Amino acid sequence: MKYKVGGSVRDFYIGVEPKDFDYVVTGMTEEEMVEISDKRVGAKFPVFLIDGDEYAMARREVSTGPGYNDFQIEFDPNVTIEEDLSRRDFTMNSIAISFDDVVVDPFGGVQDIKNRVIRVLGNHDRVFVEDPIRVLRLARFAAQFPAFSIDVDTKELAKSGMLNHATPERVYKEFEKALMSLKPSNFFNTLNEIGHLEHWFPEVFNMIGVPQPVKWHAEGDAYTHTMMVLDAAAKADESFEVRFGALVHDFGKAITPEHKLPSHPGHEKAGVPLVNSFCKRLKVPNKVETIGKFVAEYHMHVHNVQKLNPKTFLKMWDIFKRHHFYVIDVVASVAFYDNEGRLPYLPNYGNSGFFVDMMERIEDADNMTRMYSSDELSKMKPERIINERRKMLIKDITDIKSNIIDNHSMFR
């Protein structure tokens, strides 16, 4: 018998478009599956490719330790669909629909979806111990389905999870999905509520309770502000890079010396090493790490863009131009949501557009052939070219800035 299982079935009942489809087969031997499939693709347990879709053989799993790989796996034609569903994590993920539309729901997942409840499967008091990543999955589902609430007993059981046994690769995978969810703040709020935020995300945890100037941040501490910025980016359906930048942009506020609070002078550069530590711990891709560091260090430049002098613009441009222009757009976008995620916010905030416009125009102006021919440049010493370029661009930046301000009433 063939069944649809997992997230696609859950999403069907929730009423969202399924993205991934998982299939399980019962009552067949591995040899029989080989005969009807294109090839076997499962390494640890039998999964077969049939007409482009992956079909797993129903299996039982018995925990033999605290790690993700500490399981004894059993599969044979006698394993029922109910047994296969029983090894899953939450009731909403433990529903199957046969190819002739018979619903198999032994744990009440459909009713929990109707009631908008996230509930751990059955009475598995070891479900979070057997696989600690399920703690992160619970928090991620809270972010993915913000209209759902977590069952009280489930929340209590999740406190037993041992996240120190999770691997960075699996943590990052859940983290990435959480940031791309409808309300990413629920991921961090849930982890904090059940006592698991600090282990993998100490930079986020350390922002809790850090005061900010009430004049600019009446919303509360640095953590509350960061969550509001992150949710604002998610509401606008921003890219992962922008959401990541929103999360890390104020890491430096957590280490502001106490005597300087509630202000945070220098928090931009102070945050860069913290972004680096965060990325190394979670094995964040290099491109994302680079963007996060730029956002941390330069987001305040966007807020202060009208006050920056030409020399600062030139120095910043020379740093940015070594990277893809996309980094500039991300920094500007995070600054925009940085404004959206505070109280009071500026309703006509235009500094992000100003910043991007400046960078684009400086890029266009950064061409020495406007003043010298290629032959003349070839005869110049490098030092002179550097000095001539500097003088040219400082003058151009002054003119560009004045032109932008003159043509945008919101900057006057």
C-alpha positions as CSV (number, residue, x, y, z in Angstrom):
1,M,0.0,0.0,0.0
2,K,1.2,3.5,-0.9
3,Y,0.6,6.5,1.4
4,K,1.3,10.3,1.4
5,V,2.7,11.2,4.7
6,G,4.4,14.0,6.6
7,G,4.4,17.7,5.8
8,S,2.4,17.6,2.7
9,V,-0.5,15.9,4.5
10,R,-0.2,18.4,7.4
11,D,-0.2,21.3,5.0
12,F,-3.2,20.0,3.2
13,Y,-5.3,20.0,6.4
14,I,-3.9,23.4,7.4
15,G,-4.9,24.8,4.0
16,V,-1.5,25.9,2.7
17,E,0.2,24.8,-0.5
18,P,2.4,21.7,0.1
19,K,6.0,22.1,-0.9
20,D,7.5,18.7,-0.2
21,F,5.9,15.3,-0.7
22,D,6.9,12.2,1.2
23,Y,5.6,8.7,0.5
24,V,5.7,5.5,2.4
25,V,5.1,2.0,1.2
26,T,3.9,-1.0,3.3
27,G,3.5,-4.7,2.6
28,M,6.5,-4.9,0.2
29,T,9.9,-6.4,0.4
30,E,13.1,-4.6,-0.5
31,E,13.5,-6.9,-3.5
32,E,10.0,-6.1,-4.7
33,M,10.7,-2.4,-4.4
34,V,13.9,-2.8,-6.4
35,E,11.9,-4.4,-9.3
36,I,9.4,-1.5,-9.6
37,S,11.7,1.4,-8.9
38,D,14.2,3.3,-10.9
39,K,16.9,3.0,-8.3
40,R,17.5,3.0,-4.5
41,V,18.5,6.4,-3.1
42,G,18.3,5.8,0.7
43,A,21.7,5.3,2.4
44,K,20.6,4.4,6.0
45,F,17.2,2.9,5.2
46,P,15.4,1.8,2.0
47,V,14.2,4.7,-0.1
48,F,13.4,4.2,-3.8
49,L,12.9,6.5,-6.7
50,I,9.7,5.9,-8.7
51,D,8.8,8.3,-11.5
52,G,10.8,11.1,-9.9
53,D,9.3,10.6,-6.4
54,E,10.9,9.1,-3.3
55,Y,9.2,6.2,-1.6
56,A,10.4,5.0,1.8
57,M,9.7,1.6,3.2
58,A,7.7,1.7,6.4
59,R,10.0,1.3,9.4
60,R,10.2,1.0,13.1
61,E,12.9,2.9,15.1
62,V,14.1,2.0,18.6
63,S,16.3,4.6,20.4
64,T,19.7,3.3,21.6
65,G,21.1,6.6,22.8
66,P,20.7,10.4,22.9
67,G,22.0,11.2,19.5
68,Y,20.2,11.5,16.1
69,N,22.0,8.4,14.8
70,D,21.5,6.3,17.9
71,F,18.6,4.3,16.6
72,Q,18.0,0.7,15.6
73,I,16.0,0.7,12.4
74,E,13.7,-2.2,11.4
75,F,11.9,-2.5,8.1
76,D,10.0,-5.4,6.6
77,P,6.7,-6.0,4.9
78,N,5.0,-6.5,8.3
79,V,5.6,-3.0,9.5
80,T,2.2,-1.2,9.5
81,I,1.6,2.4,8.5
82,E,0.5,3.0,12.1
83,E,3.9,1.8,13.4
84,D,5.6,4.0,10.9
85,L,3.6,7.0,12.0
86,S,4.2,6.3,15.6
87,R,7.9,7.0,15.3
88,R,7.3,10.6,14.2
89,D,7.4,13.7,16.4
90,F,4.2,15.7,16.5
91,T,0.6,14.6,15.9
92,M,0.2,17.1,13.0
93,N,3.0,15.2,11.2
94,S,1.6,11.7,12.0
95,I,-1.2,11.5,9.4
96,A,-1.2,9.4,6.3
97,I,-3.5,9.3,3.3
98,S,-3.5,6.2,1.1
99,F,-3.5,6.5,-2.7
100,D,-7.2,5.5,-2.6
101,D,-7.9,8.4,-0.1
102,V,-8.1,6.4,3.1
103,V,-7.0,8.6,6.0
104,V,-4.9,7.0,8.7
105,D,-4.8,9.2,11.8
106,P,-4.1,7.1,14.9
107,F,-2.9,10.0,17.1
108,G,-5.6,12.7,16.5
109,G,-3.4,14.9,14.3
110,V,-6.4,16.1,12.2
111,Q,-8.3,17.2,15.3
112,D,-5.2,19.0,16.7
113,I,-4.8,20.9,13.4
114,K,-8.5,21.9,13.6
115,N,-7.9,23.1,17.1
116,R,-4.6,24.7,16.1
117,V,-2.5,22.9,18.7
118,I,1.1,21.6,18.3
119,R,1.3,18.4,20.4
120,V,4.0,15.9,20.9
121,L,3.1,12.4,19.7
122,G,1.4,10.2,22.2
123,N,2.9,9.9,25.6
124,H,6.5,9.9,24.5
125,D,8.3,11.3,27.5
126,R,11.6,10.7,25.7
127,V,10.7,12.1,22.4
128,F,12.9,15.2,22.9
129,V,15.7,13.2,24.5
130,E,15.8,10.7,21.7
131,D,16.3,13.4,19.2
132,P,17.1,16.9,20.6
133,I,16.6,18.6,17.3
134,R,12.9,18.1,17.9
135,V,13.1,20.9,20.4
136,L,14.1,23.2,17.6
137,R,11.4,21.7,15.3
138,L,8.8,22.5,18.0
139,A,10.1,26.1,18.1
140,R,10.2,26.3,14.3
141,F,6.6,25.1,14.0
142,A,5.6,27.9,16.4
143,A,7.2,30.3,13.9
144,Q,5.9,28.6,10.9
145,F,2.3,28.4,12.2
146,P,1.9,31.4,14.4
147,A,-1.9,30.9,14.8
148,F,-1.1,27.6,16.6
149,S,-0.4,27.2,20.3
150,I,1.9,24.7,21.9
151,D,0.2,22.1,24.1
152,V,1.2,22.7,27.8
153,D,2.5,19.2,28.4
154,T,4.4,19.3,25.2
155,K,6.1,22.5,26.2
156,E,7.0,20.9,29.6
157,L,8.5,17.8,27.9
158,A,10.6,19.9,25.6
159,K,12.5,21.2,28.5
160,S,14.1,17.7,28.8
161,G,15.7,18.0,25.4
162,M,19.5,17.9,25.4
163,L,20.5,20.4,22.6
164,N,24.2,19.8,23.4
165,H,23.8,16.5,21.5
166,A,22.6,18.3,18.3
167,T,25.0,18.9,15.5
168,P,25.6,22.4,14.0
169,E,24.5,21.2,10.6
170,R,21.0,20.1,11.8
171,V,20.7,23.2,14.1
172,Y,21.4,25.5,11.2
173,K,18.9,23.7,9.0
174,E,16.1,24.3,11.5
175,F,17.4,27.9,12.2
176,E,17.3,28.6,8.4
177,K,13.7,27.3,8.1
178,A,12.7,29.3,11.2
179,L,14.0,32.6,9.8
180,M,12.0,32.0,6.6
181,S,8.8,31.3,8.6
182,L,5.8,33.7,9.0
183,K,6.8,34.9,12.5
184,P,10.5,34.1,13.2
185,S,10.4,35.7,16.7
186,N,8.2,32.8,17.8
187,F,11.2,30.5,17.3
188,F,13.4,32.4,19.7
189,N,10.6,33.2,22.1
190,T,9.7,29.5,22.4
191,L,13.3,28.4,22.9
192,N,13.7,31.0,25.6
193,E,10.4,30.0,27.3
194,I,11.5,26.3,27.5
195,G,15.1,27.2,28.6
196,H,16.9,26.3,25.4
197,L,17.8,29.6,23.8
198,E,21.2,30.2,25.4
199,H,23.0,27.0,24.3
200,W,23.0,27.6,20.6
201,F,22.0,31.2,20.4
202,P,23.8,33.0,23.3
203,E,24.2,36.2,21.3
204,V,20.4,36.4,20.9
205,F,19.8,35.4,24.5
206,N,22.3,38.0,25.8
207,M,20.2,40.8,24.4
208,I,17.3,40.0,26.8
209,G,17.0,42.8,29.4
210,V,19.6,45.1,27.7
211,P,18.1,48.6,28.0
212,Q,17.9,51.1,25.1
213,P,17.2,54.9,25.1
214,V,13.4,55.2,25.6
215,K,13.4,58.2,23.2
216,W,14.3,55.9,20.3
217,H,13.2,52.6,21.6
218,A,10.0,52.8,23.6
219,E,9.3,49.2,22.6
220,G,11.7,47.8,25.3
221,D,15.0,46.0,25.5
222,A,17.4,45.1,22.7
223,Y,15.9,41.6,22.3
224,T,12.3,42.9,21.9
225,H,13.6,45.4,19.3
226,T,15.5,42.7,17.4
227,M,12.4,40.4,17.3
228,M,10.3,43.3,16.0
229,V,12.9,44.0,13.3
230,L,13.0,40.4,12.3
231,D,9.2,40.0,12.1
232,A,9.0,43.2,10.1
233,A,11.4,41.7,7.5
234,A,9.4,38.5,7.5
235,K,6.1,40.3,7.0
236,A,7.6,41.9,3.9
237,D,8.6,38.4,2.7
238,E,12.3,39.4,2.6
239,S,15.2,37.1,1.6
240,F,17.0,34.9,4.1
241,E,20.0,37.3,4.0
242,V,17.9,40.3,5.0
243,R,16.3,38.3,7.8
244,F,19.6,37.1,9.0
245,G,20.9,40.7,9.0
246,A,17.9,41.8,11.0
247,L,18.7,39.2,13.6
248,V,22.4,40.0,14.1
249,H,22.4,43.8,13.5
250,D,22.4,44.7,17.2
251,F,24.4,41.9,18.7
252,G,26.9,44.5,19.9
253,K,24.4,46.0,22.3
254,A,24.7,43.0,24.5
255,I,28.3,43.9,25.5
256,T,27.9,47.6,26.0
257,P,29.7,48.6,29.2
258,E,27.1,49.0,32.0
259,H,28.2,52.6,32.7
260,K,27.3,53.7,29.1
261,L,23.8,52.2,29.2
262,P,21.1,52.8,28.0
263,S,23.1,54.3,25.0
264,H,25.2,52.0,22.9
265,P,28.1,53.9,21.4
266,G,30.2,51.7,19.2
267,H,27.8,48.7,19.2
268,E,28.2,48.4,15.5
269,K,31.8,47.3,15.4
270,A,31.5,45.6,18.7
271,G,28.9,43.3,17.1
272,V,31.1,42.1,14.3
273,P,33.1,39.5,16.4
274,L,29.8,38.3,17.9
275,V,28.4,37.7,14.4
276,N,31.6,35.8,13.6
277,S,31.2,33.6,16.7
278,F,27.6,33.0,15.9
279,C,28.3,32.0,12.4
280,K,31.2,29.7,13.3
281,R,29.1,27.9,15.9
282,L,26.2,27.2,13.5
283,K,28.5,26.8,10.4
284,V,26.7,29.5,8.6
285,P,27.7,29.8,4.9
286,N,30.5,32.3,4.2
287,K,28.3,34.6,2.0
288,V,25.7,34.9,4.8
289,E,28.4,35.5,7.4
290,T,29.9,38.3,5.3
291,I,26.6,40.0,4.9
292,G,25.8,39.7,8.6
293,K,29.1,41.4,9.5
294,F,28.5,44.2,7.0
295,V,25.0,44.8,8.4
296,A,26.3,44.8,12.0
297,E,29.0,47.3,11.2
298,Y,27.3,49.6,8.8
299,H,23.5,49.7,9.5
300,M,24.0,52.9,11.5
301,H,25.7,54.5,8.5
302,V,22.3,54.2,6.8
303,H,20.5,55.9,9.6
304,N,23.1,58.7,9.6
305,V,23.5,58.9,5.9
306,Q,22.7,62.6,5.6
307,K,25.4,63.4,8.2
308,L,28.2,61.4,6.6
309,N,31.0,63.4,5.0
310,P,32.4,62.6,1.6
311,K,35.6,61.0,3.1
312,T,33.4,58.6,5.1
313,F,31.4,57.7,2.0
314,L,34.5,57.1,0.0
315,K,36.0,54.9,2.6
316,M,32.8,52.9,2.9
317,W,32.5,52.6,-0.8
318,D,36.0,51.2,-1.2
319,I,35.1,48.6,1.4
320,F,31.8,47.7,-0.1
321,K,32.9,47.5,-3.7
322,R,35.1,44.5,-3.1
323,H,31.9,42.6,-2.5
324,H,28.8,42.0,-4.6
325,F,26.5,45.1,-4.7
326,Y,23.8,42.9,-3.2
327,V,25.4,43.5,0.2
328,I,24.6,47.2,0.0
329,D,21.0,46.4,-0.7
330,V,20.8,44.1,2.3
331,V,22.4,46.7,4.6
332,A,19.9,49.3,3.4
333,S,17.0,46.9,3.8
334,V,17.9,45.9,7.3
335,A,18.2,49.6,8.2
336,F,14.7,50.1,6.8
337,Y,13.2,47.3,9.0
338,D,15.4,48.6,11.9
339,N,13.2,51.7,11.7
340,E,10.0,49.6,11.3
341,G,10.9,47.5,14.4
342,R,11.0,50.3,17.0
343,L,8.6,52.7,18.7
344,P,8.2,55.4,17.6
345,Y,9.1,54.7,14.0
346,L,9.5,57.3,11.3
347,P,6.6,56.8,8.8
348,N,8.4,58.4,5.9
349,Y,11.8,56.9,6.5
350,G,13.9,57.5,3.4
351,N,17.5,56.9,4.4
352,S,17.6,53.4,3.0
353,G,16.8,54.7,-0.5
354,F,19.2,57.6,0.0
355,F,22.0,55.2,0.9
356,V,21.5,52.9,-2.1
357,D,21.2,55.9,-4.4
358,M,24.5,57.3,-3.1
359,M,26.3,54.0,-3.5
360,E,25.0,53.5,-7.1
361,R,26.0,57.0,-8.1
362,I,29.4,56.6,-6.6
363,E,29.8,53.4,-8.5
364,D,29.0,55.2,-11.7
365,A,31.4,58.1,-10.9
366,D,34.2,55.8,-10.0
367,N,35.8,55.8,-13.4
368,M,39.0,57.7,-14.0
369,T,38.6,57.6,-17.8
370,R,36.1,60.4,-17.3
371,M,39.1,62.6,-16.7
372,Y,42.1,60.9,-18.3
373,S,42.5,58.7,-21.4
374,S,43.7,55.1,-21.1
375,D,47.1,56.2,-22.5
376,E,47.5,58.9,-19.9
377,L,46.5,56.6,-17.1
378,S,49.1,54.0,-18.2
379,K,51.9,56.6,-17.8
380,M,50.8,57.6,-14.3
381,K,52.4,56.3,-11.2
382,P,50.0,54.3,-9.0
383,E,50.3,56.8,-6.2
384,R,49.1,59.6,-8.5
385,I,46.2,57.6,-9.8
386,I,45.1,56.9,-6.2
387,N,45.3,60.6,-5.3
388,E,43.6,61.8,-8.4
389,R,40.8,59.3,-7.9
390,R,40.4,60.3,-4.4
391,K,40.1,64.0,-5.2
392,M,37.7,63.3,-8.1
393,L,35.4,61.1,-6.0
394,I,35.3,63.4,-3.0
395,K,34.1,66.3,-5.2
396,D,31.6,64.0,-7.0
397,I,30.3,62.6,-3.7
398,T,29.7,66.2,-2.4
399,D,27.8,67.0,-5.6
400,I,25.9,63.7,-5.6
401,K,24.7,64.2,-2.0
402,S,23.6,67.7,-2.6
403,N,21.7,66.7,-5.7
404,I,19.9,63.8,-3.9
405,I,18.9,66.1,-1.0
406,D,17.7,68.9,-3.5
407,N,15.5,66.4,-5.3
408,H,14.0,64.6,-2.4
409,S,11.8,66.8,-0.1
410,M,11.9,64.2,2.7
411,F,15.7,64.8,3.1
412,R,15.5,68.6,3.5
